[in-house]
Amino acid sequence: MMRLTAAAILAANDLAQETVEVPAWGGSVTVRELSVGERGAMALLADRAPEDLPAWLVAAAALDANGGPLFPPDEREANVKALSAKAQEPIKALAEAIMRLSGFGEQSQDVEKN
């Protein structure tokens, strides 16, 4: 197996993606798993403002057709506010996909099995 360089590691596109059908919006949205840094920020947000968490997840992890951020990171606060005004079911479906891709819930499922 090849020994990786720092450049190769940093260039790797290693965040899983999934396309979620959103019938209420008449189409689909591709989302990705959270990065390590985003997981840390999400944990802080979950403690500080849990009501914003689903909208924050969508603003952070929704992708455009080119695989870039659908919602610009420098506009995240405004996008979270706008997404918080949307219907619950589409936001919930997207947030659940992001959480699943990011590995949340796996540990609790393992505990339940034991």
N, C-alpha and C positions, 0 to 999 in steps of 0.2 A: 504494500500500500504506500502511496506517495506521502511524503512528509509535507505538511501544509506550511505555507508562509503566513505571516501576519496579513499581508495584502490579500492573499487568497481567502483567508477566513473572513476578513472585513468585506470582501466583494461578494461573498456567497449570498445568494437569495434563498435564505433558509426559513422564511416565515410561511407557514402553510396558508393556503387560500381556499375559499369555498364560495360558490355563487348561490345566493338565497333568493328564491322566488318571493316576490312581495305583491300579491294580487291586489291589495288595497291601493298600491301605487301604480299598477299596470305594467310591471316589469320585474327586473331582478337587480340585485346589488351584490357585488363581489366584496367579501370582507376577508381580512387576514388575521392571523394570530397576533397577539401583542408582543412587542419586544420586551426584553428584560427591564429596560428603563420604564416602559409604559406600564408594566405590571406593578412596579413600585409606586408610580404616580397614581395608579388605580386604587391601590391599597390605601393610600393617604386620602384619596377622594371618598372612598367607601366609608371611612371613619368621619370625615368632615361634612360631606353632603351626599349621603347615599341616594337621595331622590334624583340626583343628576347623573348617577352612574350609567344607566342604560344609554342615555343620549351621549354621554362622554365616550362610551365605548364605540358607538357608531361614528361619531365625529373623528375619533382617533384611527379607526381601522377599516373604514369603507374605502374602496379603491375605485379609481376611474378606469376607463377602458384601456388605458396604457399601463395600468398597474401602479400609478401614483396615487397620492391622497385625493380622495373625492372632495374632502373638506380641507382647505388649506390650514396647516398647523398654526399660522399666525392669526387666524380668525376663529380659533377653537372656541373661545368663550362665547362669541356671538352665535356660532353654529350650534353649540350645546343648548343655548337658550332657544333657538329656532326649532331644533329637533325636539326639545321638551314640550313644545306646543303641538306636536304631531300626535296621531292616534297611537295608543299603547301597543296594539298587536304587531304592527310592522317593526316598531323599535324593539319590542321584546324579542321577536324572532331573530332579528339581526344581532342583538346583544347576546342572545343564547348561543348563536353560532360562533361568535367571537370568543365567548367564554369557553366553549367546548374545544375550539381550535387551540386555545391558550392553555389547555390542561386543567382548568378549574373544575372541580367536582370529581376528578379522578381519585384523589386521595380519600375523599369521603366515601366513594363507592368501594374502594379497597377495604376501608374500615368496616363498612356494612357487610361485606362478604365474610369477614373473620368473626 
